[in-house]
Amino acid sequence: MDFLISPAWAQAAGGSSSSTWLNLLPLVLIFVVFYFLLIRPQTKRAKEHREMVAKLAAGDEVVTTGGILGRISDIGDSFVTLEVAPNVAIRVQRFQVTQLMPKGTFKGA
């Protein structure tokens, strides 16, 4: 009947401190993997977005988080005025600008 259930053997009493560190090693490795695969790239993207938003200028062609393509006509501290069509302007929050488009994109759209 030993082929279905393995026998349970008693362990020696008392543990060593090295086994405690070996038990924590997988948790440390998981944290390192999460840092390099999730946390670090996300903070890098957030930093790039903050820099892009800080460098916005009038005349730049941008896309918002809602997918609206427009040309910046006025910039404030918190809001940006986008010209989305001739004589049509909307105001959006500055951080809602997600992408800076190449010049001439707005004419072709």
C-alpha positions in Angstrom: 0.0 0.0 0.0 3.1 2.3 0.1 2.8 3.0 -3.6 -0.4 5.1 -3.0 0.6 6.9 0.2 4.1 7.8 1.1 5.0 7.2 4.7 5.5 10.2 7.0 8.8 10.3 8.8 9.5 12.4 11.8 11.9 15.4 11.4 14.7 16.2 13.8 13.8 18.7 16.5 15.1 22.2 16.3 15.9 24.1 13.2 18.9 26.1 12.1 18.9 29.8 11.1 20.1 28.9 7.6 16.9 27.1 6.9 15.0 30.2 7.8 16.9 32.2 5.3 16.4 29.5 2.7 12.7 29.7 3.3 12.7 33.5 2.7 14.8 33.3 -0.4 11.8 32.5 -2.8 9.9 35.5 -1.4 12.9 37.7 -2.1 13.3 36.3 -5.6 9.6 36.9 -6.3 9.9 40.5 -5.2 13.0 41.0 -7.4 11.1 39.6 -10.4 8.1 41.7 -9.8 10.3 44.8 -9.5 12.0 44.3 -12.8 8.9 43.1 -14.7 6.1 45.3 -13.3 7.2 48.1 -11.0 10.2 49.5 -12.8 8.7 49.7 -16.3 5.5 51.3 -14.9 7.5 54.0 -13.1 9.6 54.6 -16.3 6.4 55.1 -18.4 4.9 57.4 -15.8 8.1 59.5 -15.8 8.1 59.7 -19.6 4.4 60.8 -19.5 5.1 63.5 -16.9 8.0 64.9 -19.0 5.9 64.8 -22.2 3.0 66.7 -20.5 5.4 69.3 -19.1 6.9 70.0 -22.6 3.6 70.6 -24.3 3.4 73.8 -26.4 0.9 75.6 -28.5 0.7 74.2 -31.9 1.5 70.6 -30.9 -0.8 67.9 -32.2 -1.9 65.4 -29.6 -4.2 62.6 -28.8 -6.2 62.4 -25.5 -7.1 59.3 -23.5 -10.5 59.4 -25.1 -9.0 59.2 -28.6 -9.6 62.8 -29.6 -7.1 64.2 -32.0 -6.5 67.9 -31.9 -4.0 70.8 -32.1 -3.2 72.7 -28.9 -4.3 76.3 -29.1 -3.9 77.4 -25.5 -2.1 75.9 -22.4 -2.9 76.6 -18.8 -1.5 75.1 -15.6 -4.2 72.3 -15.4 -6.1 72.5 -18.7 -5.3 72.5 -22.4 -7.5 73.9 -25.1 -7.6 71.7 -28.2 -8.8 72.7 -31.6 -10.5 69.6 -32.9 -12.1 71.2 -36.0 -12.3 74.7 -37.6 -13.9 77.0 -35.0 -14.4 74.1 -32.5 -12.3 74.0 -29.4 -12.5 71.8 -26.3 -10.8 72.0 -22.9 -9.3 68.9 -21.4 -7.1 68.3 -18.4 -3.5 68.4 -19.2 -2.6 64.9 -17.9 -5.3 63.4 -20.2 -3.0 64.0 -23.2 -1.5 60.6 -23.9 0.5 61.0 -27.1 2.3 63.6 -29.0 1.7 63.2 -32.8 4.0 64.2 -35.6 3.3 67.6 -37.3 0.8 67.3 -40.1 -1.2 64.5 -38.6 -4.2 66.7 -37.8 -4.5 67.9 -41.4 -4.6 64.4 -42.7 -7.3 63.3 -40.3 
